Amino acid sequence: MVVGDSLSAAYGIPRNRGWVALLEERLKREHPDYIVVNASISGETSSGGRARLAKLLERHRPAIVVLELGANDGLRGLPVAQIHTNLSAMIRDAQERRARVVLVGMKMPPNYGEDYARAFEGVFRDLAKTHKTALVPFLMADFAEKPAFFLPDRIHPTAEAQPLMLERIWRALAPLLK
């Protein structure tokens, strides 16, 4: 199950070209015993995801949760401690239901200030270490500095960037597949 924001909800591109749809195709080929539930919502924050997670876990009973949240919190300048608390609670909830977690990290643009950006990025490393989860350090690491891979808003990746995002996710996810 993927719990994310617009980056996982294929904002601005055909849904079937987003990284989650590409993941579903790859799993059908390589691990057909897995299905993908995309519970991502554009604009979602860590607090919104936290509020929805218990029902999602109960309904879908996932073996693995890919947690891709926090970017909207950061873009709104929300306190890093609040992001940490929400994501930590989500990881604990998933693990208590025996789901393995892949935590997907993000970075903030430089205009948010060096201290905030460093603290924000550190949340993901800290949580992965504390909760012993798989970590994708930065979802857009392969193309973040390449404007051609972004929609005109310079926030959301194009369809051409989605396979790169999938590869980042796959590296962390593949070892968790049985």
N, C-alpha and C positions, 0 to 999 in steps of 0.2 A: 504494500500500500504506500502510495506517495502522498504525503501531506505537505503541500507547498503553497506558493504564491503564484504570481503571473509567470514566473520563469518556468514553472512546471505545468501551468495551465495553458501554455502555448499562446500567450497573449499576442495578438496582432498577426498571427500566421495560421494557416489551416491546422486544426487540432491534430490531424493525422500526420503532420510533419514535425510535431514537437518531440522533445527527447523522451517523454514518457510513452508516447505511441511507438517510437522507435525501440524503446526498451521492451515493450510488449511484443513487438515483432521478433526481436532477438530471442526473447525467452521462449516463444513458440517454437523457434528453430532449435535452440540449444538446451532448453530445460522446459519441455512442454507440460510438466506437472505444476508449473507456477502460472498464476494469472496475475494481472495487474489491476489494481483499483486506484484510479487517480482521484484523490479527494482534495485536489488543489483548487484554490479560489484566488483569482486576481485580486490584489489589494490586501490579501490576508496578512495579519500580523501574528507575532508569537502569542499574544493574548487571545486572539480569535481562534487560532489553531488549538491552543490549550483548552478553550471552552468547548470545542467540538470533538476533541480527541477521544474521550471516554466512549461516546456513542459510536464513533467510527470503529474503535477497537472491539467493542461488543458486537457490532453488526457484522464486521468483516473477518474478525479473528485472524489477522495477518501473521505470517511467519516472520516477515521482515517489514520494517517501517523505514522508508526513506524520508527523513525529516529535512525539508528545504524551506525553512522559515527564518525570519530575522531581518531580511533586507529592507522590508517596508518599515520596520521599527527603526532601523538605522537611518533610512532616508528621512524619517520624521524627527530624527534627533532624540529619540526616546532614551531614557537612561539605560546604560549598558547593564547595570545590575538587574533591571527589570527583564531585559531580554534573556539574561543568564538564568534567572529564576524560572521564567516560563519554559524555556527550552529544557532545562534540567527536569522540571516536573513532567514534561511530555516524554522525555527519555525514560524516566522512572516508571511512568504509567505503562509505556509500551513493554519495557523489560519485565515488569510485574506480571504481565500477561504473556510472558515467554516469547515475545517478539524480539528479534535481533534488530538493531538500529544502525542505519547509515546516516550520519549527520553531515549535512552539506553546508560548507562554509561560504561566506561571502566577504567582500571587502567594501569599504566605503570610499567614495571619491575623495581626492585630496582637499576639496573645499570644506570638508567637515572638520578639518584640523587634525594634526598628527596625533595628539593624545587620544581623541575620540576614535579615530581610525584604528590605532594600535589596540586600544581596549576592546573595540568591537570585534576585530579579527581574533583577538585572544580568547574571546568567549568560546568559540568553536573548538579551538585546540584544548582549552581547559576542560570543557564538557566531555569531549571524546576521551581524554585521559582519565578523568574522574569516573566516568561511567563505562569505560572500556568499550566504546563503540567504534565502528568503522568511521573514517573521516575522509571527506572530500574537502581538502583545505580551501579551495577556491574554485567554484563551478566554472568560471569563465577564464581560467588561467591561460588557456591556449589562444585566446583571441581578444582579451579585454582591451588591448591597445590598438585594435584594428577596427576603425569606424565602419568598414564595409560589412562587418558581421553584426551590425546593429540597425534596428529600425530608426527612422528619423528622430525619435525621442532620445536616442543614445543611451537608453536604459535596457530596452528589451532586445534580445538577440533575434536575428533573422532565422529563417528556415535553414539556411546554409550553416549556421552555427550549431544547430541542434545535434548533428552527429558528433561534434566535438564535445558537447556537454554530456551526451550519452557515454562517450568513452571515459570521461572523468568519473561518472557515476559507476560505470561497469567495473573499473579497477577496484573500487571499494566494495561493490556488491558481489562480484563473482565469487570471492572466497566464502561468502555466507550461504551460497546456494548448495544444496545437498544433492 
